[in-house]
Amino acid sequence: MKTFLLGAAVGYVLGTKAGRARYDQIVRTYRKVADHPMVQGAAGVARAKVGEKVGNKVPFLRQQGHDGHRAGETTMTQA
């Protein structure tokens, strides 16, 4: 049911004829929800659980460090 609602919302945003103002309102609402600390916490828990199941098989699930590189990645420096 949640997947259907998410698909309907995405379809509405992409196909809306309500104009730019409505689109901007939807985007602001999405960002407000997505940036909410409880949503971020739930996403982190979900990401951790998926990471436990698949391990390092899916590289985009690894956390990024403060330097912008993923954990375990090395960078080459020029001499």
C-alpha positions as CSV (number, residue, x, y, z in Angstrom):
1,M,0.0,0.0,0.0
2,K,2.8,2.4,0.9
3,T,4.5,1.6,-2.4
4,F,1.3,2.4,-4.3
5,L,0.9,5.7,-2.5
6,L,4.6,6.6,-3.1
7,G,4.2,5.8,-6.8
8,A,1.0,7.8,-7.0
9,A,2.7,10.8,-5.4
10,V,5.6,10.6,-7.8
11,G,3.3,10.3,-10.7
12,Y,1.3,13.2,-9.6
13,V,4.4,15.4,-9.1
14,L,5.8,14.4,-12.5
15,G,2.5,14.6,-14.4
16,T,0.8,17.5,-12.6
17,K,-0.9,20.2,-14.6
18,A,-1.5,22.3,-11.5
19,G,1.5,24.5,-12.3
20,R,4.9,25.3,-10.9
21,A,3.6,26.7,-7.6
22,R,2.0,23.4,-6.7
23,Y,5.1,21.5,-7.8
24,D,7.2,23.7,-5.6
25,Q,4.8,23.2,-2.7
26,I,5.1,19.4,-3.1
27,V,8.9,19.5,-3.2
28,R,9.1,21.7,-0.1
29,T,6.8,19.3,1.8
30,Y,8.9,16.3,0.6
31,R,12.1,17.9,1.7
32,K,10.6,18.9,5.1
33,V,9.5,15.3,5.7
34,A,12.8,13.8,4.3
35,D,14.9,16.0,6.5
36,H,13.0,15.4,9.6
37,P,15.2,13.7,12.3
38,M,12.8,10.8,12.9
39,V,12.7,10.0,9.2
40,Q,16.5,10.3,9.0
41,G,16.8,8.0,12.0
42,A,14.4,5.4,10.4
43,A,16.4,5.6,7.2
44,G,19.6,5.0,9.0
45,V,18.2,1.9,10.8
46,A,16.8,0.6,7.5
47,R,20.2,1.2,5.8
48,A,22.0,-0.6,8.6
49,K,19.7,-3.6,8.5
50,V,20.0,-3.9,4.8
51,G,23.8,-3.6,5.2
52,E,23.8,-6.4,7.6
53,K,22.0,-8.6,5.2
54,V,24.0,-7.9,2.1
55,G,27.4,-7.0,3.6
56,N,29.8,-5.2,1.3
57,K,28.1,-6.6,-1.9
58,V,26.3,-3.3,-2.5
59,P,28.9,-0.5,-2.3
60,F,26.5,2.4,-2.2
61,L,25.2,1.3,1.2
62,R,28.6,2.0,2.8
63,Q,28.7,5.1,4.9
64,Q,30.5,8.2,3.7
65,G,33.1,9.7,5.9
66,H,33.6,13.4,6.6
67,D,36.0,13.7,3.8
68,G,33.3,12.6,1.3
69,H,34.8,9.2,0.6
70,R,33.2,5.9,1.5
71,A,34.5,3.9,4.4
72,G,37.4,1.7,3.3
73,E,38.2,3.7,0.2
74,T,41.6,5.0,-0.4
75,T,42.5,8.1,-2.4
76,M,45.5,8.7,-4.5
77,T,47.5,11.8,-3.9
78,Q,49.7,13.5,-6.4
79,A,53.4,13.7,-5.6
